[in-house]
Amino acid sequence: MKSLLEQCKSLKKASAGLAVMETRAKNEALLCVARALKRNGKTILMANEADVKAAEESGMKSSLVDRLRLTEARIDDMIEGIEKVVSLKDPVWNSRDVWTLENGITVSKMSVPLGVISIIYESRPNVTIDAFTLALKSGNAILLRGSSTAINSNKALVDTVKQGLSESSVSPDIIELVEDTDRSLVGELLNMTDYLDLVIPRGGAGLIKFVTENSRVPTIETGVGNCHVFVDETADLEKAVAIVENAKIQRPGVCNACETLLVHSSVASQFLPELKERIGDRVELRGCERTAAVIDVVPAVELDWETEYLDYILAVRIVDDCDEAIEHVNRYGTKHSEAIITNDLANSRKFQRHIDAAAVYVNASTRFTDGGAMGFGAEMGISTQKIHARGPMGLNELVTIKYVMNGDGQTRE
C-alpha cells in the first residue's frame, strides 16, 4: 500500500497528462468504468454488505445505514450518472471571454483543470464514483478519503474504477483511495500544499468544521443542511402535505432533507392535523407552544431550530406571516435549500429574493438540490459558500481560469 505522500506525488504526475487530454479519450475511459461497474456489481455489493452489517452491529441509526447501503438500483444510478456526464460538454479549454487590447494583444480567458482534488467524505460510497467521474471529465486527478464505515465498499469501487481505466487510454494513476482509516492522516492530507490544489469536505458539521479550520490547502465548504419548508396561508394544502412528506421522509439521512417545518398561523389548524395523519408515527414532531395547541408534539427547545437531524425528526413552528418565516430561515438555516408552498406570487418572489441559500424552491420539495436531479450527472457536494461555487458542484465548478495572450512583437514601455 502506498503512503499518502507517494499517492499525492503519483496523482500530481498523472494530472499533467490528464489536463490536456482530448474529450473523446476521457469519455471512452468513463464508459469503460461504467462497464466495469456493471460487470463487478456482485463483488461491490458483497463488500458493501460487510460495511452495512458492521454499521448495524455498531448501532448506527437506520437513516445513516441507508446512506451507506448500496443496491443494484443504486449501482445502476452510478452508471447512469457516468453516462450523463459523458453526454455533457467538456468544461476544459473553453473560452469564457476574448478581447483585443489597444496594443493589438488578444486576451482569451480560458477554462483549465484545477489539478489534483481531494474529497474527504462520510459513509456514502456513491460519492466515490460521483467524485471520480466529475474529476476525470474536468481533467483533474482525485484523492479519495472516505470514512472507515464504508472502507470495504470504497476499496471495491476504486478497484473497479482502476480496472475500467486499465482498459482505456487513461492511466489508473489518476485516482487514489486513502485506505488507512487512521484519522491522523487527514491532518497530514490537509497540509499537502505541494501536491493538492483543492480539498472538499463532504459530511457532517464536525468534519466540515475540522477541515475548514485546519487545511492549508484551499477548501470549498459543502453542505450541512438545516433545510426548511414554509407552508404559506395561500398554499394548496394537499400539495403541501405531499411535499413535506417527501422532503422529510423520502431519504431523511441526506443534506437536502427538510429538518424544520414553518406553518402560517391561518392554516395551521387545518394543515397540521392533515400532516400528522399522513405521516403517522413515522416522524417524531417537535413543536413550539402554538403547534402543541393544535397537535400532539414533543416540546421544541432552541436547539431544535438549529439541528440537522438526518433522522425521522421534524421541528415545527407556527409563524404569522412570510416575513417571520424568512427571518427564521435566515437565522437558523445553513444556506443550503429552502422552500415555500404558496399561491401568492408576491410572497413567492419575496421568499426567493430574501432567503440566503444556495437553492430556493417554490411549491417543490427540497430533495431536488442534487447534481443528478439538476442535470449535472453527479456532484462533488452542495456548496454553501458564496465564492467560486454555490449549490451542486458539477463539471463547471471544477475548473479554474488561465489567461492566454497572443501578440505580434509588442513590448511595454
Summary of the structure (lengths in Angstrom):
residues: 413
radius of gyration: 23.3
end to end distance: 56.1
largest distance: 80.0
contacts: 1460
relative contact order: 0.14
helix: 45%
strand: 20%
